[in-house]
């Protein structure tokens, strides 16, 4: 039996794929679906989020985005949902600029993406507002990444839990307190917080920011606060993002009128408090992009902990300790990279597996 420690979108996806392959599997998580995945906006945007130093991450993201339509269709079917039940949309991301400096940055990014062979479209301010009429009049231009997509992560985790239940996969709603080892040091299961034990042929550590509590992984929590607003009609037709007051802010629309505004990035350890300052900054910056957000109803505020690594690449694959596999450290890309993560662990992405191999860090235990 395989034991998956972690019930976020990554851990649940792995359990689902293993169950589909006919392997016995059990998930261990005290609150499945309520971790970083619950706080995520669900952007599947490897192109618009690329930076000059993260080309390997871009390669992973582009490969995973290609897998998302098939992943979503299979999951919806397994979970008993109608097609489109995950609210997967692919209308692109619009990155907007306000001043000459912002425009210069977008010009440089457009040239950079062109060299990488990634399709983007340079737009004037008028063209941006033609696409999104609710944008601020002060928007001077933008960059459209037409291939970017987004999904509702809460629907995804709910569907994964439903699919696992339909396949009879046990979900143990307890915290894993430690790993079990045999006399040779191999991992042979997990010890539960209540004192019970689960024996396993393989343990997959997909506990996000909490992975470091169970193994010596270089994963740290990166706090992100996020808001969900609601209106009778959708305010935007696609994801919109921009740099305001030196920080990036994004707005992700849902088909039901919900608008997700995020997200802060704070090095605050395991602090998951929602703060007035964090929410103020989100609303202030979102209002610069789309003034109408201040008229919307606040439907939810939440803080989550992204699992960050030193190089911002995930840790996927054998840990170096027999019986223990890592699937953690996805930082801000857990939802995007879930299909690729399962593919790597199932042996379907051998070329890209080297980019996220845990062995690149020597201090693993």
C-alpha angles and dihedrals in degrees: 000000000000119000117205113202106204133046101210124113092282098048094043091048091053092049091049094050092047091049091050088053089055098252120139109245140171128197121215119198132127092221112015114204094015103093130079090323090062091055095043123109092217099234113169092193114136093153101048092043096049120123129192092255098046106067092129089054089048090055091052092047095049091049092049093047089057088058096049100086093053092041091052094046093050092045094049090051093048092047093049094246130144115255107278092027092132093058092237108176131179107190094126137242124279114208109195135200132206107188142027092268092052090048091052090052091052091048091053091047091050091053091047093050090047090057088052090052094244117144116240132154125218112221136189121231091259091051090050091053091046088059094040112022093186093065117117115269088235092069105115100185147329151204120240119207098194096186096058118106141181140208138191104259093197090058089047095054091043089052092048091052090048092049091050091049091051089052093048096246112161117234111199107205097209136100118258105236098188149334124271118229133192125222092278094052097256118142110248102170146317135283115226125224091244091057100261125125135221117202118211143175087218134014118205111202107212099148097128115210090001093059091095090064090064102035139013096266122148094236123134132184117253110193120225126184119201138181132211117206128186137208134169090249129030111268094203135029098209141015113292124194139168146157113265125174088351095304131099118241128182136191119206119191126212124207092243095060097268117136120198116209119193165235149335121189112212131168095216103133115232094342111136098172118134107228133202090230093053093049092045091055092049094050093042093052095040089053090057089059100036113014092193094070091086089068094057128099117253105234102171143359123192142161124217137182118239114206105236128191129199093258097032091242120122125248108238125163143028113353097212090253113097112250096019125101127180127222103162144096096072092144109186094350105066096115093043094047099043095098092046092047092056090046092053092050091047091053095249098118106045095152095055094038091083091062092063100030111139091223091079087083112066098196095068117128 
